[in-house]
Amino acid sequence: MIEGDILITRIPKDVSGKMRPVLFLRRMPSYNDILVCAISTQQYQLIQGFDLLLSETSTSFKSTGLLKTSVIRLSALAVLPSENIPGSIGKINNADLQVLKTNLATYPLKK
């Protein structure tokens, strides 16, 4: 697994227990845990200037392994043990990964 991979796993907050796609953002400094964010086909969840929309019409969409236009939801983060991840279905391009990391690091908090 490398940063930018799209993985399939169970998300702790998801009460349905379904396997869901997530984006591997960063390996954490201890315990071999990884920081991931949820991926959803529910486009209404998109937060402009923060999340990223992956469109089926994009030339890089095929490499994601996703089936439909999806939102990478930086607002839905989780830290997971890497041994619970069965594998990768695809990846996003490096430019999109950098946009997400920059958005996460610099997004202004509203008070």
Secondary structure, DSSP 8 states (H G I E B T S, - for coil): --TTEEEEEE-TT-TT--EEEEEEEEE-SSTTEEEEEEEES-GGG--TTTSEEE-TTSTTGGGG--SS-EEEEEEEEEEEEGGG---EEEE--HHHHHHHHHHHHH-----
